[in-house]
């Protein structure tokens, strides 16, 4: 009669310490997890790590969590209703040989709780801005608490792993060292290409041509430089000297030879780099210091690019 009852329930935390979440944008609806107790305390807004959609933190419940909660609340409602009706139970016994007796008995049997098991995601991350721990499918993401994008963080981690592998292989046979060094250069270029594509995609709506910006490739580093200048008015080579940029271009061209020419120097490489130490038809030379220097240069370029794009 005009009163309101409030029922509460808690979402179970998984054995891994995380709680599942689901994007509220109908065009996304992707699943991720967050670890309670980390990140922004009493956050007023939450974000989807995949599409960046913002909404009320309490609205990111998964379908399974909602069904679980409804099953608990349904039992609570029915239990209270049964308790209220029990006050009206009666038992009127029959009288006489042909008397008619009447009784009312209230019984309530709880429905089964709709328990569930959370999905298993692929990548565990910790936001380097607000320290939220969360997990996703894929690699790149917005932080669900502060919306910081992790692209630069992932690039740095990739370079750290590449350098560790190179150091570990330093004592191996010469053929192994050569193979690992070539892989390290390829991996560095691939990591930066993935990073560049992601930050360009995220920032694409702010470019002069969003469709083109969302599909920029960074494997041709000079081509990427031209595209970024045209679309975002940013020179990605700005943090480097002219000689340092030439070294970056040379490293990317070496990667092209390794990936497509078995590492054999061709006319295209010589024209693109002006490398006087390379000989047509011979294997290109790469040393560990060159890869480490490339990683350092690309981190400077990456930091400059993310700052300029506001990612």
Secondary structure, DSSP 8 states (H G I E B T S, - for coil): --------------TTS-EEEE---TTT--EEEE-TTSSSTT-S-EE-TTT--EE-GGG---HHHHHHHHHHHHHHHHHHHHHHHHTT-EEE---STT---EEE-----------------SEEEE-TTT--EEEESSS--B-TTT--B-HHHHHHHHHHHHHHHHHHGGGS-HHHHHHHHHHHHHHHHHHHHHHHHHHHHHHGGGSSSHHHHTT---SSHHHHHHHHHHHHS--TTTTS-HHHHHHHHHHHHHHHHHHHSTTB--HHHHHHH--TT--TTSB----HHHHHHHHHHHHHHHHHHHHHHT-
